């Protein structure tokens, strides 16, 4: 079945450094939808980015990701981390249903 | 995006009792509603996916007998946790999607504590 892999459970960064959170996926669908959700403390997950177009960069709130079907990847990036970026980030894939990765906790320190 | 409400936001029940939680989509036709449980370790477990006019599909380790779900129209779904025990603790989230929208929008969740 479909699966999403987020290799890092925890990423710690100093404010101002670039962010990259990894996401790879497996699916039988040739045109999957990929998403990044962000969950801040005591909140529910909120959609951050979405894409279904191969090799097209999608951006929102300073974050960006590009779906690469050749490598089955949808890594999340930001050029400069802010303290307020500290949260849980989930990569998700939509085939028949939405499948979530295990999540990456991003901690940004001063 | 969609506005999704869940109630109650928090609930406490005694071990062995049951509790019902609701999910309401406003301004959005929720043709599909997925119910998840987020454990204290923050992992997502899909409980079931309900699509209007189709049978509700439960994931492995979750059953209709334990988590009966109702999805009577395009704006509302409810789920009951029957005979709740400690392992049922967590944040229950509903994710709605529908129409031309492929993304899922989450409600704020119902946090279940079992004593």
Boltz contact constraints between the chains, C-beta under 6 A:
constraints:
  - contact:
      token1: [A, 33]
      token2: [B, 102]
      max_distance: 6.0
  - contact:
      token1: [A, 35]
      token2: [B, 103]
      max_distance: 6.0
  - contact:
      token1: [A, 44]
      token2: [B, 93]
      max_distance: 6.0
  - contact:
      token1: [A, 44]
      token2: [B, 106]
      max_distance: 6.0
  - contact:
      token1: [A, 44]
      token2: [B, 108]
      max_distance: 6.0
  - contact:
      token1: [A, 44]
      token2: [B, 109]
      max_distance: 6.0
  - contact:
      token1: [A, 45]
      token2: [B, 106]
      max_distance: 6.0
  - contact:
      token1: [A, 47]
      token2: [B, 103]
      max_distance: 6.0
  - contact:
      token1: [A, 50]
      token2: [B, 103]
      max_distance: 6.0
  - contact:
      token1: [A, 94]
      token2: [B, 102]
      max_distance: 6.0
  - contact:
      token1: [A, 97]
      token2: [B, 49]
      max_distance: 6.0
  - contact:
      token1: [A, 98]
      token2: [B, 104]
      max_distance: 6.0
  - contact:
      token1: [A, 100]
      token2: [B, 44]
      max_distance: 6.0
  - contact:
      token1: [A, 102]
      token2: [B, 43]
      max_distance: 6.0
  - contact:
      token1: [A, 103]
      token2: [B, 42]
      max_distance: 6.0
